[in-house]
Amino acid sequence: MIWRFSLLLAAYLPLAAHFLRMGEWAAAVPLAILPLFALTLKTLVIRFLQVVLVCGVFLVWLPTAYEIGQMRIATGQPWLRMAAIMAGVMLFSLAASWCAGGIRKVDS
């Protein structure tokens, strides 16, 4: 359970940091605190946390990667490394969401 919770926390903190960088405290603070609710071990809460992470991938990380990529291409800067990093962040978030489903199960 601890490693699954750690993955969940590690996926939420960059999402919160992204909003904090934009000055959106109203989104950053709840996103930083939200993973703590997984400790309640309620199925509905864990499903909600999973859905928020998946939405974060498609509504935050994917558009951000596209915008940064377009900016880098327009200015003639290399974009492949940025695309690989953003793909890693998105895959990690999706993997953390998938792993969070087993938080209620007892690890042996």
C-alpha positions in Angstrom: 0.0 0.0 0.0 2.8 2.4 0.8 4.5 2.2 -2.6 1.1 2.7 -4.3 0.4 5.7 -2.2 3.9 7.1 -2.9 3.3 6.7 -6.7 0.0 8.6 -6.3 1.6 11.4 -4.4 4.5 11.6 -6.9 2.1 12.0 -9.7 0.0 14.7 -8.0 2.8 16.9 -6.9 4.1 17.8 -10.4 0.5 18.5 -11.4 0.2 20.9 -8.4 3.6 22.4 -9.2 2.4 23.1 -12.7 -0.5 25.1 -11.5 1.7 26.8 -8.9 4.1 27.9 -11.6 1.1 29.6 -13.3 0.1 31.3 -10.1 -3.0 29.3 -9.7 -3.0 28.7 -6.0 -6.7 27.8 -6.0 -5.8 24.7 -8.1 -2.3 24.0 -6.7 -3.2 23.6 -3.1 -6.1 21.2 -3.5 -4.0 19.1 -5.9 -1.2 18.9 -3.4 -3.5 17.8 -0.6 -5.8 15.6 -2.6 -3.7 12.4 -2.4 -3.9 12.4 1.3 -7.5 11.4 1.0 -6.4 8.0 -0.3 -5.5 7.2 3.2 -9.2 6.8 4.0 -9.1 3.7 1.8 -12.6 4.4 0.5 -13.2 2.9 -2.9 -15.1 6.0 -4.2 -12.3 8.3 -3.0 -9.6 6.3 -4.7 -11.6 6.1 -8.0 -12.0 9.9 -7.8 -8.2 10.3 -7.4 -7.6 8.0 -10.4 -10.1 10.0 -12.6 -8.4 13.3 -11.6 -5.0 12.0 -12.6 -6.3 10.7 -16.0 -8.1 14.1 -16.6 -4.8 15.8 -15.6 -3.0 13.9 -18.4 -5.5 14.7 -21.1 -6.5 18.2 -19.9 -3.2 19.6 -18.6 -0.1 17.6 -19.7 -1.1 16.9 -23.3 -2.1 20.5 -24.1 1.0 21.8 -22.3 3.3 19.4 -24.2 1.6 20.6 -27.5 2.0 24.3 -26.6 5.6 24.0 -25.5 6.4 21.8 -28.6 4.8 24.4 -30.9 6.7 27.2 -29.3 10.1 25.4 -29.5 9.5 24.4 -33.1 8.6 28.0 -34.0 11.7 29.4 -32.4 13.9 26.7 -34.0 14.8 25.1 -30.7 15.1 21.3 -30.3 11.8 19.7 -29.2 12.4 16.0 -29.1 13.8 15.8 -25.6 10.9 17.9 -24.2 8.5 15.6 -26.0 10.2 12.6 -24.4 10.1 14.2 -20.9 6.4 15.1 -21.2 5.6 11.6 -22.5 7.3 10.2 -19.5 5.3 12.5 -17.2 2.1 11.4 -18.9 2.9 7.7 -18.8 4.0 8.0 -15.1 0.7 9.7 -14.2 -1.3 7.0 -16.0 0.7 4.3 -14.4 0.2 5.8 -11.0 -3.5 6.1 -11.6 -3.6 2.4 -12.6 -1.6 1.3 -9.5 -3.8 3.4 -7.2 -6.6 0.9 -7.8 -4.8 -1.6 -5.5 -4.4 0.7 -2.5 -7.2 -1.1 -0.7 -5.6 -4.5 -1.3 -3.2 -5.8 1.3 0.3 -6.1 -0.2 2.0 -9.4 0.7 
